Amino acid sequence: MRLRLLFLPIFLAGCVRSARVQPIPTTGPPETVAPTNAPSTLHPPLSTPSPSPSTPAASAALFDGDWPRAIAGYQAALEEARRAGDAAGEAAARLGLGQARLRSGDAGGAAAELAQVAGDAPGAGFTAAVLRGDALRALGDPAGAAAAYESALALAPGLADSYLYERLGLARRDSGDLPGAQAAFQSALAAPRVEPLPLRETLAGLYAAAGDDPAALAEYDAIFAAAADDLARARMDMLAGQTLARLGRAGESFARF
């Protein structure tokens, strides 16, 4: 279980990079972080003391991208767990079934399935909350998604905080809560993270969308100072120049371009 939990930040990072969202209207600079509605290709870490005979085949189908076979397999595993009175096995099967439905495009079915995960298996409640947040975002319910991510953070504080705060920030942004989104991204940056610069650029975009151009400019300058490649530095110069122009600092703006 401990080894599997070590891979959870990788699972969440993959989720964050893999899909699309509808951004809120903004006059600020475009964002570059591509948030997610879809779960990772990795199965969430979950300990199942006595998996049903159908679970390995369903997990293999999920890994292979065969959603119909995965759904059928997890449904069979769910029935086997019910007959055996195995609450942990039922939680694990529902968790797998929810992920398979989500990845097949059935976000509504996924959200309904994941809401029933009782959390009897170790880690099930936490992983179900994360995936349910993804499903609710895909359904256009960012407020519900934010509540799910907040629940995941409360269930396992410190486990993957930066990635969860990023998802929470995106959900709050999608619901129009710019101050809440900014606070979540600030928390994401304060937690351990392999690649913090994309978070800073999204946070700068949130500042610009809220009309706080000085704060956005400070973030662009910080990214410029930390960026290792010329392309990223050139992009920060462009965004900083646009921000300076909005601030009426034409001479400084021209110099950045």
C-alpha positions in Angstrom: 0.0 0.0 0.0 2.8 2.4 1.0 4.6 1.8 -2.4 1.4 2.4 -4.3 0.7 5.7 -2.6 4.1 6.9 -3.7 2.8 6.9 -7.3 -0.3 8.9 -6.5 1.3 12.3 -7.3 2.3 10.9 -10.7 -1.2 9.7 -11.2 -2.6 13.1 -10.4 0.0 15.0 -12.4 -0.9 12.9 -15.5 -4.6 13.7 -14.9 -3.9 17.4 -14.8 -2.0 17.4 -18.1 -4.3 15.1 -20.1 -7.6 16.9 -21.0 -9.5 20.1 -21.7 -11.7 22.5 -19.8 -13.8 25.6 -20.7 -12.0 28.6 -19.3 -13.9 31.5 -17.8 -14.0 34.6 -20.0 -11.1 36.9 -19.3 -9.4 39.9 -20.7 -6.1 38.7 -19.3 -3.4 36.7 -21.0 -4.1 33.2 -22.1 -3.4 30.3 -19.7 -1.0 27.6 -20.5 -1.8 24.9 -18.0 -4.2 22.4 -19.6 -6.4 21.1 -16.7 -8.2 17.8 -16.8 -11.6 16.2 -16.9 -10.2 12.7 -17.5 -8.5 10.3 -15.1 -5.0 9.0 -15.6 -4.2 5.9 -17.6 -2.8 4.5 -14.3 -5.3 2.8 -12.0 -5.6 4.6 -8.7 -3.6 3.0 -5.8 -6.0 0.8 -3.8 -5.4 -2.1 -1.5 -8.0 -4.8 -1.9 -7.5 -7.6 0.7 -9.5 -10.3 -1.2 -10.2 -9.2 -4.8 -12.9 -11.0 -6.7 -11.9 -13.3 -9.6 -13.2 -10.7 -12.0 -11.1 -7.8 -10.7 -7.7 -8.7 -12.4 -9.4 -9.1 -15.8 -11.3 -5.8 -15.4 -8.1 -4.0 -14.3 -6.3 -5.4 -17.4 -9.1 -4.2 -19.6 -8.9 -0.7 -18.0 -5.2 -0.6 -18.6 -5.7 -1.6 -22.3 -8.4 1.0 -22.9 -11.1 -1.5 -23.4 -13.8 0.4 -21.6 -16.8 -2.0 -22.3 -14.8 -5.0 -21.1 -13.6 -3.1 -18.0 -17.1 -2.0 -17.2 -18.5 -5.5 -17.6 -15.6 -6.9 -15.5 -16.1 -4.5 -12.6 -19.8 -5.0 -12.7 -19.2 -8.7 -12.3 -16.7 -8.1 -9.5 -19.3 -5.9 -7.8 -21.9 -8.6 -7.8 -19.4 -11.2 -6.5 -18.4 -8.9 -3.7 -22.1 -8.3 -2.8 -22.8 -12.0 -2.7 -19.8 -12.6 -0.5 -20.6 -9.7 1.8 -17.2 -8.2 1.1 -17.6 -4.5 1.7 -13.9 -3.7 0.8 -14.2 -5.7 -2.4 -17.5 -3.8 -3.2 -15.7 -0.5 -2.7 -12.8 -1.5 -4.9 -15.2 -2.7 -7.7 -17.2 0.5 -7.5 -14.0 2.5 -7.7 -12.8 0.7 -10.8 -16.3 0.9 -12.3 -16.4 4.6 -11.7 -13.0 5.1 -13.3 -13.9 2.9 -16.3 -17.2 4.8 -16.9 -15.4 8.2 -16.6 -12.8 7.2 -19.1 -15.4 5.9 -21.5 -17.1 9.3 -21.5 -19.9 8.4 -19.1 -19.3 11.1 -16.5 -22.8 10.9 -15.1 -22.5 7.2 -14.5 -19.1 7.6 -13.0 -20.2 10.3 -10.6 -23.2 8.2 -9.4 -21.0 5.1 -9.0 -18.2 6.9 -7.1 -20.7 8.6 -4.8 -21.5 5.1 -3.5 -18.0 4.2 -2.6 -18.1 3.6 1.2 -14.4 3.8 1.7 -14.0 0.4 3.4 -10.9 -0.4 1.4 -7.8 1.6 2.3 -7.6 4.6 0.1 -10.9 4.1 -1.6 -12.7 7.2 -0.2 -9.8 9.5 -1.1 -9.4 8.1 -4.6 -13.1 8.1 -5.2 -13.3 11.8 -4.1 -10.6 12.8 -6.6 -12.3 10.9 -9.5 -15.7 12.1 -8.5 -14.4 15.7 -8.7 -13.1 14.9 -12.2 -16.5 13.5 -13.2 -18.4 16.5 -11.8 -16.2 18.9 -13.7 -16.8 17.0 -16.9 -20.6 17.3 -16.1 -20.2 21.1 -15.8 -20.6 21.2 -12.0 -17.4 23.0 -10.9 -18.9 23.8 -7.5 -19.6 20.1 -6.8 -16.1 19.2 -8.1 -14.6 21.7 -5.8 -16.4 20.1 -2.8 -15.1 16.7 -3.9 -11.5 17.9 -4.1 -11.8 19.6 -0.7 -13.1 16.3 0.7 -10.0 14.5 -0.8 -7.7 17.0 0.7 -9.3 16.5 4.1 -9.1 12.6 3.8 -5.4 12.5 3.0 -3.7 15.8 3.9 -0.1 16.0 2.7 -0.4 13.1 0.3 -0.6 15.0 -3.0 -1.6 18.5 -2.0 -0.1 20.4 -4.8 -1.9 18.4 -7.5 -5.2 18.5 -5.6 -5.0 22.2 -4.9 -4.4 22.8 -8.6 -7.6 20.8 -9.4 -9.4 22.7 -6.7 -8.2 26.0 -8.1 -9.4 25.1 -11.6 -12.8 24.0 -10.3 -13.2 27.3 -8.4 -12.0 29.2 -11.5 -14.6 27.5 -13.6 -17.3 28.5 -11.1 -16.2 32.1 -11.2 -14.6 32.2 -7.8 -11.4 34.0 -8.7 -10.3 34.8 -5.2 -10.8 31.1 -4.2 -9.0 29.9 -7.3 -6.0 32.2 -6.5 -5.9 30.9 -2.9 -5.9 27.3 -4.1 -3.1 27.9 -6.6 -1.1 29.7 -3.9 -1.5 26.6 -1.8 -0.5 24.4 -4.7 2.7 26.4 -5.1 3.5 26.2 -1.4 3.3 22.4 -1.5 6.0 20.1 -3.0 5.8 20.1 -6.8 8.1 18.8 -9.6 7.1 21.5 -12.1 5.9 24.7 -10.4 6.2 27.2 -13.3 3.0 26.2 -15.1 1.1 26.8 -11.8 2.6 30.3 -11.6 1.6 31.1 -15.1 -2.0 30.0 -14.4 -2.0 32.0 -11.2 -0.8 35.1 -13.1 -3.7 34.6 -15.5 -6.1 34.5 -12.6 -4.6 37.7 -11.2 -5.0 39.3 -14.7 -8.6 38.1 -15.0 -9.4 39.7 -11.6 -7.8 43.0 -12.7 -4.8 42.7 -10.5 -2.2 43.4 -13.2 0.7 44.3 -10.7 0.4 40.8 -9.2 0.3 39.2 -12.6 3.4 41.1 -13.7 5.2 40.0 -10.6 4.4 36.4 -11.4 5.6 36.8 -15.1 8.8 38.3 -13.9 9.4 35.5 -11.4 8.8 32.9 -14.1 11.1 34.7 -16.4 13.9 34.6 -13.8 13.4 30.9 -13.1 12.8 29.6 -16.7 15.5 27.6 -18.2 14.7 27.8 -21.9 14.6 30.8 -24.2 11.1 30.1 -25.5 9.6 30.2 -22.1 11.5 33.5 -21.3 10.3 35.0 -24.6 6.7 34.1 -23.7 7.0 35.7 -20.3 8.5 38.9 -21.9 5.4 39.0 -24.2 2.9 38.5 -21.4 4.7 41.0 -19.2 4.7 43.5 -22.1 1.0 43.1 -22.5 0.5 43.6 -18.8 2.7 46.7 -18.7 0.6 48.1 -21.6 -2.6 47.6 -19.6 -0.9 49.4 -16.7 -0.1 52.4 -19.0 3.6 51.9 -18.8 4.2 52.1 -22.6 8.0 52.5 -22.6 8.6 49.5 -20.4 6.0 47.5 -22.4 7.9 48.3 -25.7 11.2 47.2 -24.1 9.7 43.8 -23.1 8.5 43.2 -26.7 
